[in-house]
Amino acid sequence: MALLRVMGLLAGLLIVKVTVVVVIGYRDYFPADFGSDFLLGREAYFFGAYRWAFYAHILAGPITLLLGLLLLNEWFRLRSTAWHRTLGKVQVAVVLGVLCPSGLWMARYAMTGVIAGWGFALLAVATATCVWFGWRRAVQRRFDEHRRWMWRCFLLLSSAVVLRLIGGLASVSGIGETWSYPLAAWVSWLGPLAVYELSRVIVLRRTRRLASRDGHSQSSNTFWSLPAMEMSARR
């Protein structure tokens, strides 16, 4: 448990650090600098709906990430239930109302083509689906399922951080964006989601195995103890 907490703390610090670095880079977007990395080559369609979607997306992204870190914190959830509920509603509204629609629109213009575009489009749909089910389970007071859906949502939100890390690794290693960017568009969210689901399966199997072993042991003890109790009663 201690190791898991340390790993969780380190992952949280990494997310905060990358988010801060990304936000600092927003100086290239106000006003738009088409010589910067992300806006390079986008001048032809950086107007109208795309511009509004872009600014909405980059403003909503860090908010949802930091809110997600806070809402998943067990200490905060147990000691500030009212704030957890209020900020959770804000999170759902921002993700469903701003982040996912803007991400879906921007996916049409993804660099390197349709493969990356489909990756980002399905990411937006998956994120909206997870936050919707998470909210519904909370309303239904099915809190275990609520937590699982919101964990999925947060991992999908964190794909922006994973994408940034993959991009940095590709840049350092000299790998071209022609194939690394489309790959990253899928791996950045399918990878963490797959690890989460696999870990759940492993934990469930281990729990059932231990429960089955304990149940067998208990039934065996009961089998031998009942006759002894009966004999004692007869005496």
C-alpha positions as CSV (number, residue, x, y, z in Angstrom):
1,M,0.0,0.0,0.0
2,A,2.8,2.4,0.8
3,L,4.4,1.8,-2.5
4,L,1.1,2.4,-4.3
5,R,0.7,5.7,-2.4
6,V,4.2,6.8,-3.3
7,M,3.6,5.9,-7.0
8,G,0.3,7.8,-6.9
9,L,1.9,10.8,-5.4
10,L,4.7,10.8,-8.0
11,A,2.2,10.4,-10.8
12,G,0.1,13.3,-9.4
13,L,3.2,15.6,-9.2
14,L,4.2,14.6,-12.8
15,I,0.7,15.6,-14.0
16,V,0.8,18.9,-12.1
17,K,4.3,19.7,-13.5
18,V,3.4,18.9,-17.1
19,T,0.2,20.9,-16.8
20,V,2.0,23.9,-15.5
21,V,4.6,23.7,-18.3
22,V,1.8,23.5,-20.9
23,V,-0.1,26.5,-19.4
24,I,3.2,28.5,-19.4
25,G,3.4,27.7,-23.1
26,Y,0.0,29.4,-23.6
27,R,1.8,32.7,-24.1
28,D,2.3,31.5,-27.8
29,Y,-1.5,31.4,-28.2
30,F,-2.5,34.9,-26.9
31,P,-2.2,36.2,-29.5
32,A,-1.8,33.2,-31.8
33,D,1.8,32.6,-32.9
34,F,1.8,30.4,-36.0
35,G,5.5,29.8,-35.6
36,S,5.0,27.9,-32.4
37,D,5.0,24.1,-32.3
38,F,1.2,23.4,-32.1
39,L,0.0,26.3,-34.3
40,L,2.6,25.7,-37.0
41,G,0.7,25.1,-40.3
42,R,-2.7,25.9,-38.8
43,E,-3.0,29.5,-40.0
44,A,-5.2,28.5,-43.0
45,Y,-8.1,27.3,-40.8
46,F,-7.5,29.1,-37.5
47,F,-10.6,31.2,-37.5
48,G,-14.3,30.9,-36.7
49,A,-15.4,27.6,-35.0
50,Y,-11.9,26.1,-34.9
51,R,-10.5,29.1,-33.0
52,W,-13.3,29.1,-30.5
53,A,-12.9,25.3,-30.0
54,F,-9.2,25.6,-29.6
55,Y,-9.3,28.3,-26.9
56,A,-12.2,26.5,-25.1
57,H,-10.2,23.3,-25.2
58,I,-6.9,24.6,-23.9
59,L,-8.6,26.5,-21.1
60,A,-10.9,23.6,-20.0
61,G,-8.1,21.0,-20.1
62,P,-6.0,22.1,-17.2
63,I,-9.1,22.8,-15.1
64,T,-10.4,19.3,-15.5
65,L,-7.0,17.7,-14.8
66,L,-6.5,19.6,-11.6
67,L,-10.1,19.1,-10.5
68,G,-9.7,15.4,-11.3
69,L,-6.7,15.1,-9.0
70,L,-8.5,16.8,-6.2
71,L,-11.8,14.9,-6.6
72,L,-10.0,11.5,-6.6
73,N,-8.1,12.3,-3.5
74,E,-9.5,10.1,-0.7
75,W,-8.6,12.6,2.1
76,F,-10.5,15.4,0.3
77,R,-13.5,13.2,-0.5
78,L,-14.0,12.0,3.1
79,R,-13.4,15.4,4.8
80,S,-15.1,17.7,2.4
81,T,-18.1,15.8,1.1
82,A,-20.1,19.0,0.2
83,W,-17.2,20.4,-1.8
84,H,-16.6,17.1,-3.5
85,R,-20.2,17.0,-4.6
86,T,-20.1,20.7,-5.8
87,L,-16.8,20.4,-7.6
88,G,-17.9,17.1,-9.1
89,K,-20.8,18.9,-10.8
90,V,-18.5,21.5,-12.1
91,Q,-16.2,18.8,-13.5
92,V,-19.1,17.1,-15.3
93,A,-20.3,20.4,-16.7
94,V,-16.9,21.4,-18.0
95,V,-16.1,18.0,-19.5
96,L,-19.4,17.5,-21.2
97,G,-20.1,21.1,-22.1
98,V,-16.7,22.4,-23.1
99,L,-13.8,19.9,-23.2
100,C,-15.3,17.0,-25.2
101,P,-17.3,19.0,-27.8
102,S,-14.2,21.2,-28.5
103,G,-11.9,18.2,-28.7
104,L,-14.3,16.5,-31.1
105,W,-14.3,19.5,-33.3
106,M,-10.6,19.9,-33.3
107,A,-10.1,16.2,-34.1
108,R,-11.2,17.0,-37.7
109,Y,-8.1,19.1,-38.1
110,A,-5.6,16.8,-36.4
111,M,-2.0,17.0,-37.8
112,T,-0.7,14.0,-39.8
113,G,-4.2,13.0,-41.0
114,V,-7.3,10.9,-40.4
115,I,-5.7,8.2,-38.2
116,A,-4.8,10.7,-35.5
117,G,-8.1,12.5,-36.0
118,W,-10.1,9.3,-35.3
119,G,-7.9,8.7,-32.3
120,F,-8.7,12.1,-30.8
121,A,-12.4,11.9,-31.8
122,L,-12.9,8.6,-30.1
123,L,-11.0,9.9,-27.0
124,A,-13.5,12.8,-26.8
125,V,-16.5,10.3,-27.1
126,A,-14.9,7.9,-24.5
127,T,-14.3,10.7,-22.0
128,A,-17.8,12.1,-22.3
129,T,-19.2,8.5,-21.9
130,C,-17.1,7.9,-18.7
131,V,-18.0,11.2,-17.1
132,W,-21.7,10.7,-17.9
133,F,-21.8,7.2,-16.4
134,G,-19.8,8.4,-13.4
135,W,-22.3,11.2,-12.8
136,R,-25.3,8.9,-13.2
137,R,-23.9,6.3,-10.8
138,A,-23.3,9.1,-8.2
139,V,-26.9,10.2,-8.6
140,Q,-28.0,6.6,-8.1
141,R,-25.8,6.4,-5.0
142,R,-23.8,3.5,-6.5
143,F,-20.6,5.0,-5.3
144,D,-18.2,2.1,-6.1
145,E,-19.2,2.1,-9.7
146,H,-19.1,5.9,-9.6
147,R,-15.5,5.9,-8.5
148,R,-14.5,3.4,-11.2
149,W,-16.1,5.5,-14.0
150,M,-14.5,8.6,-12.7
151,W,-11.1,6.9,-12.6
152,R,-11.5,6.0,-16.2
153,C,-12.5,9.6,-17.0
154,F,-9.4,10.9,-15.2
155,L,-7.1,8.5,-17.1
156,L,-8.6,9.7,-20.4
157,L,-8.1,13.3,-19.3
158,S,-4.5,12.5,-18.4
159,S,-4.0,11.4,-22.1
160,A,-2.9,15.1,-22.7
161,V,0.0,14.6,-20.3
162,V,0.9,11.2,-21.8
163,L,0.7,12.7,-25.3
164,R,3.1,15.4,-24.2
165,L,5.5,12.9,-22.8
166,I,5.4,10.7,-25.9
167,G,6.0,13.8,-28.0
168,G,9.0,14.8,-26.0
169,L,10.4,11.2,-26.2
170,A,9.9,11.2,-30.0
171,S,11.6,14.5,-30.3
172,V,14.6,13.5,-28.3
173,S,15.0,10.2,-30.1
174,G,14.6,11.8,-33.5
175,I,11.6,9.8,-34.5
176,G,9.5,11.5,-37.1
177,E,6.0,12.8,-36.4
178,T,4.6,11.1,-39.6
179,W,3.9,7.9,-37.7
180,S,4.7,8.7,-34.1
181,Y,1.9,11.3,-33.7
182,P,-0.9,9.1,-35.0
183,L,0.4,6.3,-32.8
184,A,0.5,8.6,-29.8
185,A,-3.0,9.8,-30.5
186,W,-4.2,6.3,-29.7
187,V,-1.7,5.0,-27.2
188,S,-1.9,8.1,-25.0
189,W,-5.4,7.0,-23.8
190,L,-5.8,3.4,-24.8
191,G,-2.6,2.5,-22.9
192,P,-3.5,3.9,-19.5
193,L,-7.1,2.6,-19.8
194,A,-5.9,-0.9,-20.7
195,V,-3.5,-0.9,-17.7
196,Y,-6.3,0.2,-15.4
197,E,-8.7,-2.5,-16.7
198,L,-6.1,-5.2,-16.5
199,S,-5.1,-4.3,-13.0
200,R,-8.8,-4.4,-12.0
201,V,-9.1,-7.9,-13.4
202,I,-6.0,-9.1,-11.6
203,V,-7.2,-7.6,-8.3
204,L,-10.7,-9.1,-8.7
205,R,-9.2,-12.6,-9.5
206,R,-6.9,-12.4,-6.5
207,T,-9.7,-11.3,-4.2
208,R,-12.0,-14.1,-5.4
209,R,-9.2,-16.6,-4.9
210,L,-8.5,-15.5,-1.4
211,A,-12.2,-15.4,-0.6
212,S,-12.6,-18.9,-2.0
213,R,-9.6,-20.2,0.1
214,D,-10.9,-18.5,3.3
215,G,-14.4,-19.9,2.6
216,H,-13.0,-23.4,2.2
217,S,-11.0,-23.1,5.3
218,Q,-14.0,-21.8,7.3
219,S,-16.2,-24.5,6.0
220,S,-13.6,-27.1,7.0
221,N,-13.3,-25.6,10.5
222,T,-17.1,-25.6,10.8
223,F,-17.3,-29.2,9.7
224,W,-14.9,-30.3,12.5
225,S,-16.1,-28.0,15.1
226,L,-19.8,-28.8,14.9
227,P,-19.5,-32.4,16.0
228,A,-17.3,-31.3,18.9
229,M,-19.8,-28.8,19.9
230,E,-22.6,-31.3,19.7
231,M,-20.6,-33.8,21.8
232,S,-19.9,-31.1,24.4
233,A,-23.7,-30.4,24.5
234,R,-24.5,-34.0,25.0
235,R,-22.2,-34.3,27.9
